[in-house]
Amino acid sequence: MAGRTECCRYEPSLDELLDDDMMRPVLESAGYDRERFHDLMVETGERIRLSRESDERD
């Protein structure tokens, strides 16, 4: 069990996830290409960050 826990401690980056061979067919089936999905995730992350900062100020 310790080996399984150890392997899960690494959190891949967005670029690493998108470079995975399994992601291409998944993205294509959803109507995205790698660059478009990457940009969408970066924009979404930025909106979440700004929303949290705004909530902290209120």
N, CA, C and O atoms as a GROMACS GRO file, in nm:
protein
  232
    1MET      N    1   0.081  -0.120   0.000
    1MET     CA    2   0.000   0.000   0.000
    1MET      C    3   0.086   0.126   0.000
    1MET      O    4   0.049   0.227  -0.060
    2ALA      N    5   0.200   0.120   0.067
    2ALA     CA    6   0.286   0.238   0.073
    2ALA      C    7   0.333   0.280  -0.066
    2ALA      O    8   0.342   0.399  -0.094
    3GLY      N    9   0.362   0.183  -0.152
    3GLY     CA   10   0.403   0.216  -0.288
    3GLY      C   11   0.295   0.290  -0.365
    3GLY      O   12   0.324   0.382  -0.441
    4ARG      N   13   0.172   0.250  -0.345
    4ARG     CA   14   0.061   0.316  -0.412
    4ARG      C   15   0.046   0.460  -0.363
    4ARG      O   16   0.024   0.551  -0.443
    5THR      N   17   0.057   0.480  -0.234
    5THR     CA   18   0.047   0.614  -0.178
    5THR      C   19   0.160   0.702  -0.229
    5THR      O   20   0.140   0.818  -0.262
    6GLU      N   21   0.278   0.645  -0.235
    6GLU     CA   22   0.396   0.720  -0.281
    6GLU      C   23   0.378   0.766  -0.426
    6GLU      O   24   0.417   0.878  -0.459
    7CYS      N   25   0.321   0.683  -0.511
    7CYS     CA   26   0.307   0.720  -0.651
    7CYS      C   27   0.206   0.832  -0.670
    7CYS      O   28   0.210   0.903  -0.771
    8CYS      N   29   0.118   0.849  -0.577
    8CYS     CA   30   0.013   0.949  -0.591
    8CYS      C   31   0.053   1.086  -0.536
    8CYS      O   32  -0.027   1.180  -0.539
    9ARG      N   33   0.173   1.099  -0.487
    9ARG     CA   34   0.216   1.226  -0.429
    9ARG      C   35   0.259   1.326  -0.536
    9ARG      O   36   0.271   1.445  -0.508
   10TYR      N   37   0.283   1.279  -0.657
   10TYR     CA   38   0.326   1.365  -0.765
   10TYR      C   39   0.204   1.418  -0.839
   10TYR      O   40   0.119   1.340  -0.883
   11GLU      N   41   0.195   1.548  -0.852
   11GLU     CA   42   0.084   1.610  -0.925
   11GLU      C   43   0.137   1.666  -1.056
   11GLU      O   44   0.213   1.763  -1.056
   12PRO      N   45   0.098   1.605  -1.168
   12PRO     CA   46   0.150   1.651  -1.297
   12PRO      C   47   0.101   1.792  -1.332
   12PRO      O   48  -0.006   1.834  -1.289
   13SER      N   49   0.180   1.861  -1.410
   13SER     CA   50   0.142   1.994  -1.457
   13SER      C   51   0.040   1.981  -1.569
   13SER      O   52   0.020   1.873  -1.624
   14LEU      N   53  -0.025   2.090  -1.602
   14LEU     CA   54  -0.120   2.091  -1.712
   14LEU      C   55  -0.053   2.048  -1.841
   14LEU      O   56  -0.109   1.968  -1.917
   15ASP      N   57   0.067   2.098  -1.867
   15ASP     CA   58   0.138   2.061  -1.989
   15ASP      C   59   0.169   1.912  -1.992
   15ASP      O   60   0.158   1.848  -2.096
   16GLU      N   61   0.208   1.855  -1.878
   16GLU     CA   62   0.235   1.712  -1.873
   16GLU      C   63   0.109   1.631  -1.900
   16GLU      O   64   0.114   1.531  -1.972
   17LEU      N   65  -0.003   1.673  -1.845
   17LEU     CA   66  -0.129   1.604  -1.870
   17LEU      C   67  -0.167   1.612  -2.017
   17LEU      O   68  -0.208   1.512  -2.077
   18LEU      N   69  -0.153   1.729  -2.076
   18LEU     CA   70  -0.191   1.747  -2.215
   18LEU      C   71  -0.096   1.676  -2.311
   18LEU      O   72  -0.135   1.646  -2.424
   19ASP      N   73   0.026   1.650  -2.269
   19ASP     CA   74   0.123   1.578  -2.353
   19ASP      C   75   0.102   1.426  -2.348
   19ASP      O   76   0.160   1.353  -2.429
   20ASP      N   77   0.019   1.380  -2.256
   20ASP     CA   78  -0.007   1.236  -2.244
   20ASP      C   79  -0.079   1.186  -2.369
   20ASP      O   80  -0.171   1.251  -2.419
   21ASP      N   81  -0.036   1.070  -2.419
   21ASP     CA   82  -0.095   1.014  -2.541
   21ASP      C   83  -0.245   0.989  -2.530
   21ASP      O   84  -0.316   0.994  -2.631
   22MET      N   85  -0.294   0.964  -2.412
   22MET     CA   86  -0.437   0.937  -2.394
   22MET      C   87  -0.522   1.064  -2.407
   22MET      O   88  -0.642   1.056  -2.433
   23MET      N   89  -0.460   1.178  -2.389
   23MET     CA   90  -0.538   1.302  -2.390
   23MET      C   91  -0.582   1.345  -2.530
   23MET      O   92  -0.688   1.405  -2.545
   24ARG      N   93  -0.503   1.315  -2.632
   24ARG     CA   94  -0.539   1.359  -2.768
   24ARG      C   95  -0.677   1.309  -2.809
   24ARG      O   96  -0.760   1.390  -2.850
   25PRO      N   97  -0.706   1.178  -2.799
   25PRO     CA   98  -0.840   1.134  -2.839
   25PRO      C   99  -0.950   1.188  -2.747
   25PRO      O  100  -1.062   1.212  -2.791
   26VAL      N  101  -0.919   1.206  -2.620
   26VAL     CA  102  -1.018   1.261  -2.527
   26VAL      C  103  -1.052   1.404  -2.566
   26VAL      O  104  -1.169   1.441  -2.573
   27LEU      N  105  -0.950   1.484  -2.590
   27LEU     CA  106  -0.973   1.623  -2.629
   27LEU      C  107  -1.046   1.632  -2.763
   27LEU      O  108  -1.138   1.711  -2.780
   28GLU      N  109  -1.004   1.550  -2.859
   28GLU     CA  110  -1.068   1.552  -2.990
   28GLU      C  111  -1.215   1.513  -2.981
   28GLU      O  112  -1.299   1.570  -3.050
   29SER      N  113  -1.246   1.416  -2.896
   29SER     CA  114  -1.386   1.374  -2.882
   29SER      C  115  -1.471   1.484  -2.820
   29SER      O  116  -1.592   1.488  -2.840
   30ALA      N  117  -1.408   1.573  -2.745
   30ALA     CA  118  -1.478   1.686  -2.684
   30ALA      C  119  -1.476   1.810  -2.773
   30ALA      O  120  -1.533   1.913  -2.738
   31GLY      N  121  -1.409   1.800  -2.888
   31GLY     CA  122  -1.405   1.911  -2.981
   31GLY      C  123  -1.294   2.012  -2.954
   31GLY      O  124  -1.302   2.127  -2.998
   32TYR      N  125  -1.190   1.970  -2.882
   32TYR     CA  126  -1.078   2.060  -2.850
   32TYR      C  127  -0.950   2.009  -2.912
   32TYR      O  128  -0.935   1.890  -2.939
   33ASP      N  129  -0.857   2.101  -2.936
   33ASP     CA  130  -0.720   2.062  -2.963
   33ASP      C  131  -0.639   2.101  -2.840
   33ASP      O  132  -0.690   2.169  -2.751
   34ARG      N  133  -0.514   2.059  -2.835
   34ARG     CA  134  -0.431   2.080  -2.715
   34ARG      C  135  -0.419   2.227  -2.679
   34ARG      O  136  -0.437   2.265  -2.563
   35GLU      N  137  -0.390   2.310  -2.778
   35GLU     CA  138  -0.367   2.452  -2.750
   35GLU      C  139  -0.495   2.521  -2.702
   35GLU      O  140  -0.492   2.600  -2.607
   36ARG      N  141  -0.605   2.491  -2.767
   36ARG     CA  142  -0.732   2.553  -2.728
   36ARG      C  143  -0.771   2.513  -2.585
   36ARG      O  144  -0.815   2.597  -2.507
   37PHE      N  145  -0.754   2.384  -2.552
   37PHE     CA  146  -0.788   2.338  -2.418
   37PHE      C  147  -0.693   2.398  -2.314
   37PHE      O  148  -0.736   2.436  -2.205
   38HIS      N  149  -0.565   2.406  -2.348
   38HIS     CA  150  -0.466   2.467  -2.257
   38HIS      C  151  -0.507   2.611  -2.226
   38HIS      O  152  -0.510   2.652  -2.110
   39ASP      N  153  -0.538   2.687  -2.331
   39ASP     CA  154  -0.578   2.826  -2.311
   39ASP      C  155  -0.704   2.836  -2.226
   39ASP      O  156  -0.713   2.924  -2.141
   40LEU      N  157  -0.800   2.748  -2.248
   40LEU     CA  158  -0.923   2.747  -2.170
   40LEU      C  159  -0.894   2.721  -2.023
   40LEU      O  160  -0.950   2.787  -1.936
   41MET      N  161  -0.806   2.626  -1.993
   41MET     CA  162  -0.773   2.594  -1.854
   41MET      C  163  -0.698   2.710  -1.787
   41MET      O  164  -0.724   2.741  -1.671
   42VAL      N  165  -0.607   2.773  -1.859
   42VAL     CA  166  -0.532   2.887  -1.804
   42VAL      C  167  -0.629   3.002  -1.775
   42VAL      O  168  -0.621   3.064  -1.668
   43GLU      N  169  -0.718   3.032  -1.867
   43GLU     CA  170  -0.816   3.140  -1.847
   43GLU      C  171  -0.909   3.109  -1.730
   43GLU      O  172  -0.941   3.197  -1.650
   44THR      N  173  -0.953   2.984  -1.721
   44THR     CA  174  -1.041   2.945  -1.611
   44THR      C  175  -0.969   2.957  -1.478
   44THR      O  176  -1.027   3.007  -1.380
   45GLY      N  177  -0.846   2.914  -1.472
   45GLY     CA  178  -0.767   2.927  -1.350
   45GLY      C  179  -0.750   3.072  -1.308
   45GLY      O  180  -0.756   3.105  -1.189
   46GLU      N  181  -0.730   3.158  -1.404
   46GLU     CA  182  -0.714   3.301  -1.375
   46GLU      C  183  -0.844   3.360  -1.321
   46GLU      O  184  -0.842   3.440  -1.227
   47ARG      N  185  -0.957   3.322  -1.380
   47ARG     CA  186  -1.086   3.371  -1.330
   47ARG      C  187  -1.113   3.323  -1.188
   47ARG      O  188  -1.165   3.399  -1.105
   48ILE      N  189  -1.078   3.199  -1.159
   48ILE     CA  190  -1.096   3.146  -1.023
   48ILE      C  191  -1.008   3.221  -0.926
   48ILE      O  192  -1.053   3.259  -0.817
   49ARG      N  193  -0.882   3.244  -0.963
   49ARG     CA  194  -0.790   3.317  -0.875
   49ARG      C  195  -0.842   3.456  -0.846
   49ARG      O  196  -0.842   3.499  -0.731
   50LEU      N  197  -0.886   3.527  -0.949
   50LEU     CA  198  -0.937   3.663  -0.930
   50LEU      C  199  -1.063   3.664  -0.845
   50LEU      O  200  -1.082   3.754  -0.764
   51SER      N  201  -1.148   3.565  -0.862
   51SER     CA  202  -1.270   3.556  -0.782
   51SER      C  203  -1.237   3.532  -0.635
   51SER      O  204  -1.298   3.594  -0.547
   52ARG      N  205  -1.142   3.446  -0.608
   52ARG     CA  206  -1.102   3.419  -0.470
   52ARG      C  207  -1.040   3.543  -0.406
   52ARG      O  208  -1.068   3.574  -0.290
   53GLU      N  209  -0.957   3.613  -0.481
   53GLU     CA  210  -0.897   3.736  -0.428
   53GLU      C  211  -1.003   3.838  -0.398
   53GLU      O  212  -0.994   3.908  -0.296
   54SER      N  213  -1.104   3.849  -0.482
   54SER     CA  214  -1.214   3.942  -0.460
   54SER      C  215  -1.293   3.904  -0.336
   54SER      O  216  -1.332   3.990  -0.257
   55ASP      N  217  -1.318   3.774  -0.319
   55ASP     CA  218  -1.392   3.726  -0.201
   55ASP      C  219  -1.315   3.754  -0.073
   55ASP      O  220  -1.376   3.784   0.029
   56GLU      N  221  -1.182   3.744  -0.077
   56GLU     CA  222  -1.100   3.768   0.041
   56GLU      C  223  -1.104   3.915   0.082
   56GLU      O  224  -1.091   3.947   0.200
   57ARG      N  225  -1.121   4.005  -0.015
   57ARG     CA  226  -1.126   4.148   0.014
   57ARG      C  227  -1.260   4.190   0.072
   57ARG      O  228  -1.268   4.292   0.142
   58ASP      N  229  -1.364   4.113   0.044
   58ASP     CA  230  -1.500   4.150   0.089
   58ASP      C  231  -1.525   4.119   0.234
   58ASP      O  232  -1.634   4.145   0.285
   0.00000   0.00000   0.00000
